[in-house]
Amino acid sequence: MESIDDILLETDDKMSKSLDMLKEQFSGMRTGKASPHMVENVSVLYYGAPTRLRELANISTPEPRLIVINPYDKNARDAVVKAIHTANLGFTPMDDGRVIRIPIPELSEERRKEMTKVMKRMAEEARVSVRNVRRDMNETAKKLQKDGDCTEDERDKGLQDIQKSTDDYIGKIDAMVTAKETELMQV
């Protein structure tokens, strides 16, 4: 049997997953500065199996505008270069026979604004996800009271707590958007 406390824990868990997903999406977004996150999830066809780049190579950023990829298996270099081209990230990898270097070009003002729009769309999807969790958990709390497993007061307190969690997570999403937008607009 579920209780209001169980519903609140589940609410927090599901909302935090929405926030984590947004963080992951934002970490892969290209800003003016090089970051291993920009390429680590690129899928490389390695011996016939799709494999994440971070599992095949050491990825580092020795300079603010350079990503260096050092594959553990030297035979994987061609597959890595091909995967980066195929991923259409706007990078041109250079294979020097030892490591793969990816210079990160400056973002144009137009591209920055375009990236901001994409970022805001991702954030809105995360907000919708949080609101969907709120709706589902509110319905569960109301059903719990209807079935006689909790009192009306417990249900009302639960609904308030669910709304408070929703407001907290939407606030965190908004803060992430503001921070990422500031980072994106820096030249």
N, C-alpha and C positions, 0 to 999 in steps of 0.2 A: 504494500500500500504506500502510495506517495504522500508526502506532506508538503506544506507550503515551503518549508526549508529546502526540500529536495528540488522543488520547482525553481527556487531562487538560485541554488547552486547550478542547476542545469542552464538557467538563463545566463548567468555569468560566464559559464564555460562556452556556450554557443556564441555569445557576443564577443568574447575574447578571440575566438577562432576567426570571426569576421575581421577583427582588427589585425590579427596576425597575417591574414591573407593580404590585406591592404599593404601592410609593412613589406611583405615579400614582393608585391607588385611594384611598390615605390622603389625598393632597393635596386630593382632591375632597370629602372628608368634612367635614361641617359641625361646627365647634367653636364656642365662644362668640364667636370673633373673626372678623371679615370677612376674606375672602381672595379674590383674583381666581380662584383655582383652583376655587372653589365653583361658578362659572358658565361658565368658559371653554370647557368641552367641550359645552355645551348646543347641540343641533342646531337651527339656525334654517332655516326654509324660505325661502330668498332667491332670488327670481326662479325659483321652481320647483325649485331644487336644494338639498338639505340641506347646510348649511355650518356649521362650528363658529363659535360666537360670537366666539372670539378672533381669527378671520380677518375679522370684520365690524366690530369695534369696539375702541376703547381701553377697557380695564377697569382701574379703579383703586380703591383703598381710602383715601380721604382721612381717614377716621375709623375707629376700631376696630370700630364697629358699622354701617358703611355701605359699600356697594359702589356705585360710579358707573360707568355704561356710557355711553360716548359713541360712537354708531355713526358710521362714516366716511361712510355714505350716510344722510342724514336720512330718506329714504323707507323705510328698513329698521326704524325705531323700532317700528312696530306689530307687525311680524313678530317682533322681538326680545322684546317684551312677551308676545306670545302664546306663543312658544317657552318662556319662563321659566315661565309659568303651566302649560303642557302638561307640562313636565319634572317638575312636582310636587315641587319642592324645599322647599316650605314657606315660600316668600318671596312677598311681594306687591310687585311692581315698580310704581313710580310714574313716569309719563312727564310731565315738565313742559314738553314741547314742544321742549326743547333736548337734555337728557340724561335717562337713565333712572336713577332712584335706587332702591336696594334696601336698606331698613333691615333689619338682622339682629337678630331678637328674641333675648332670653336663652333658653337651653335649660333646660327643667325638669329636675329630678333624674331623673324617670322617663325622659325622652327621652335624657339622658346615658347612663343604664344601657343603654337600648335600643341606642344608637349603639356602646357598648362591645361589646355582643354581636355586632353586625354586623361591627365591626372585627376581633374575635377570629375570626369565621368566615372573613373574608378572609385573615387571617394563616394559619389552618389550611390553606386552599386553597393558599397559597404554599408552606407546608411540604410538603404532599403533592406539589406540583409538583417541589420540590427532591428529594424522595425518589424520585420517578419517574425523574428524570434520573440519580440514583445507580444505580437498578436497571438502567436501559438501558445506562449506561456500564460497569457491572460485567459485564453480559452481553457487551458488545463486547470488553472486556479478556479475558474468559475464552475467547471465540471466537478472539481473536488468538493466544492461547497454544496453543489446540487446533489451529489451522491451522499452527502452527510458526513464526509470525512474531515471537514473543518467547519468552523463557525463563520458567520457572515463577517464578523470583525477581523478574524484571521485572514479571510479572503481579501477584504478591503486593504488591510495592511500589506498583504502580499502584492496586490495590484499597485499600491504606492511604491513599494520597493522595486518592482519590475520597471515602473516608469522612471524611478531614480537611476537604475542601472542603464536604462536606455539613454537618458539624458547624459550620463557620465561618458558612455561609449561614443555617442555622437560628438560630444565635446572633444574627446581624444582624437576622433577622426578629423574634426575641424582643425585642431592644433597640428596634426600631421600634415594636413594640406597646406597650412600657412607656412610651416617650416620648409616643406619641399618646394613650395612656390618661391620662397625667398632664395633657397639654394639654386633653383633653376634660373632665376632672373639675374643672379650675380654674373658679372662678366669677368 
